[in-house]
Amino acid sequence: MHTPPANVHIAYKKLKRFLAARLAPGQQLGLHLTVGLTLLFTATYAFHELAEAMRRQAGVAALDLQLAQWLHANAFEPLTTFMLVLTHLHSLAGISVLGLLLAVWFWRRGEFYWLATLFLALPPGMLLNVALKHSYQRTRPWF
């Protein structure tokens, strides 16, 4: 029977230790970072695939257009007003106000970790949103 060289055994032990640390909830760069990065890469891949399908005018683009046309043809109050409110809540101004309210709530509760996380995540996320909208320049479905 052939035994692997010592350096392969050492590399295996290091890899095993590294993976155990990535999945340990108590480690500083453990489970939270691993799950977060996995979700980030998965969401990025899904967004890329969806954006490419829209660019190619593939099946999802046709479905998007059909859904927009159906919603317009079947619009009714109070759903239309609700959707407009929801749209404005997710505008730059709306997210800024909601983010500020959340920041005040974190501050009053003494949740300074989450307050710092909010300030580190929200502005870049808003910039990314504006940049993506500008780069894709998809026409809005106003009929």
C-alpha positions in Angstrom: 0.0 0.0 0.0 1.3 3.4 -1.0 1.4 6.1 1.7 1.1 9.8 0.7 4.1 12.1 1.2 4.3 14.0 4.5 3.7 17.3 2.9 0.3 16.1 1.5 -0.7 15.0 5.0 0.3 18.4 6.4 -1.6 20.2 3.7 -4.7 18.1 4.3 -4.5 18.9 8.1 -4.2 22.6 7.3 -7.1 22.5 4.9 -9.2 20.6 7.5 -8.3 23.1 10.2 -9.1 26.1 7.8 -12.5 24.6 6.9 -13.3 23.9 10.5 -12.5 27.5 11.4 -14.7 28.8 8.5 -17.7 26.8 9.8 -17.2 27.6 13.5 -19.8 30.1 14.7 -17.6 31.5 17.4 -14.6 32.3 15.2 -14.1 35.9 14.1 -13.9 34.9 10.5 -16.0 31.8 10.9 -19.6 30.9 10.0 -20.9 34.4 9.5 -18.3 35.3 7.0 -18.5 32.0 5.2 -22.3 32.1 4.9 -22.2 35.8 3.9 -19.7 35.3 1.2 -21.6 32.3 -0.1 -24.8 34.3 -0.3 -22.9 37.2 -1.9 -21.5 35.0 -4.6 -24.7 33.2 -5.2 -26.7 36.4 -5.5 -24.1 37.9 -7.8 -24.3 34.9 -10.1 -28.1 34.9 -10.1 -28.2 38.7 -10.8 -25.6 38.2 -13.6 -27.7 35.4 -15.2 -30.9 37.4 -14.9 -29.2 40.6 -16.4 -27.8 38.6 -19.3 -31.2 37.0 -20.0 -32.8 40.5 -20.0 -30.0 41.8 -22.3 -30.5 39.0 -24.7 -34.3 39.4 -24.6 -34.5 35.8 -23.6 -37.6 34.1 -22.1 -37.4 36.0 -18.8 -37.6 39.4 -20.7 -40.8 38.3 -22.5 -42.3 37.1 -19.2 -41.3 40.5 -17.6 -43.1 42.4 -20.5 -46.2 40.1 -20.3 -46.4 40.6 -16.5 -46.0 44.4 -16.8 -48.7 44.5 -19.5 -51.1 42.3 -17.4 -50.5 44.4 -14.3 -51.2 47.6 -16.2 -54.4 46.1 -17.8 -55.7 44.8 -14.5 -54.7 47.8 -12.3 -57.1 48.9 -9.6 -57.2 51.0 -6.5 -56.0 50.7 -3.8 -53.3 48.4 -5.2 -52.0 51.1 -7.6 -51.5 53.6 -4.7 -49.9 50.9 -2.6 -47.4 50.0 -5.3 -46.6 53.7 -5.9 -46.0 54.1 -2.1 -43.8 51.0 -2.2 -41.9 52.4 -5.2 -41.2 55.7 -3.5 -40.2 54.0 -0.2 -37.4 52.2 -2.3 -36.2 55.4 -3.9 -32.9 57.1 -2.9 -34.7 59.5 -0.6 -37.0 56.7 0.9 -34.1 54.4 1.6 -32.1 57.3 3.2 -35.0 58.1 5.5 -35.6 54.4 6.4 -31.8 53.9 6.9 -31.7 56.9 9.2 -34.7 55.6 11.2 -33.0 52.3 11.6 -29.8 54.0 12.6 -31.6 55.9 15.4 -33.2 52.7 16.5 -29.8 50.9 16.7 -28.3 53.9 18.5 -31.1 54.0 21.1 -30.8 50.2 21.7 -27.0 50.5 22.1 -26.5 48.2 19.1 -23.3 49.9 17.9 -22.0 46.9 15.9 -25.2 46.9 13.8 -25.1 50.7 13.6 -21.6 50.5 12.1 -22.7 47.6 9.8 -25.5 49.8 8.6 -23.2 52.7 7.8 -20.7 50.5 6.1 -23.3 48.6 4.0 -26.1 51.1 3.1 -24.2 53.9 1.2 -22.2 51.5 -1.0 -25.4 49.5 -1.6 -27.2 52.7 -2.7 -24.3 53.6 -4.9 -24.3 50.2 -6.5 -28.1 50.4 -7.1 -27.7 53.8 -8.9 -24.7 52.5 -10.9 -26.5 49.4 -12.0 -29.6 51.3 -13.0 -27.4 53.7 -15.0 -25.5 51.0 -16.7 -28.5 48.9 -17.7 -30.8 51.9 -18.4 -33.9 49.6 -18.6 -37.0 51.5 -19.6 -39.6 51.7 -16.9 -42.9 50.0 -17.7 -45.1 53.2 -17.7 -47.9 52.5 -20.1 
